[in-house]
Amino acid sequence: MKLFFKSYLSPVCALFFFSVPLAYAQSNVSDDGEVTKAVGQLKGEISLISDMEPFVQSPDRARLYILKQASQRVLDLIGSKGLANMATIREYQVLIVTYRYSKSYFDRVETDYTTDDIQKIQGITEKIVADRGFDDSPYTQITLSTFNQLQKLTQDMLALPIKDDLKKGLQEIIPDFGTVVAIAKQGDRPKTFAAAIGVYKKVEALYPLFHEVASNNQAFDTVLEIEGLAEFYAEFAQVGE
C-alpha cells in the first residue's frame, strides 16, 4: 500500500502542525505581557495546590505533587526556552491533560477547606487553554479526520455501480464509522484507537472485494482512496506492531 500511503501522508500529517495553537505563531507571543501572564497563571496553580496540601490526606497528596510538577515543568521551560518554544507548547499540552483528567480526583478531595482552591485551579487551567490558543482538546485529531473521510468515501461508493456483496459489506460498516467519529471527537486517545482499529479491520476484510473492482469502473478511484486512507491509519495507529 506504499503507493497510496504517500498521497495521504502530507495532508493528514499536516493536522499535527495545524493543531499547534495559532497564538504561538504570532510574533508578539513572547512579549513581556504574555510571559508575565503565563508565569502568573502557573505560579497561581502551584500556590493553590500548596494551600490545599494540609487539608488533603496523605494517600491523596501524590496527585497534588503530579499536578504541581506539571505546572513547574512549564514554568521552567518558559524560563529556559521561552513561551513560544515547541517544548513549552508540548508541556502545556501535558499540563492541560493532567489537570482536566483530575476532575474525579478533585471531586474526591473536595471539602469545605478545599472547594475554593479547586475552583480557582480549574478556572486557571481553562484560562490557560483560552489564552494559549488551544482548542477544546489537546489531543491530535487524526482519527477524527481520517474516519470522517472514510465515512464520506464509503457513502460516495455506495452510490456507484458495485457488486451486491461489496455494497452489503460497506453498508454494514457505515454505522461503525459514525461510532468511531463520535468517540474520536475526544481526540486520539486509547479508547479512540481501540474503536478505530476494530473498524479498520472490518474495512481490511473487504480488500478482496475491493480488488475485484475493475479499473474502468466508476468506483475504482474511490476504492483506491478508501484502501489507501485505511492503510495510512493502520500505520499511524501501529496496527499489528
Buried (B, 14 or more C-beta within 10 A) or exposed (E): BEEBBEBBEEEBEEBEEEBBBEBBEEEEBBEEEBBEBBBEBBBBBBBBBEBBBEEBEEEEBEBBEEBBBBBBBBBEBBEEEEBBBEEBBBBBBEBBBBBBEBEEBBEEBBEEEBEEBBEBBBEBBEEBBEBBBBEEBBBBBBBBBBBBBBBEBBEEBBEBEBEEEBBEBBEEBEEBBEBBBEBBBBBBBEEBBEBBBEBBEBBBEBBEBBEEBEEEBEBBBBBBBBBBBBBBBBEBBEBEE
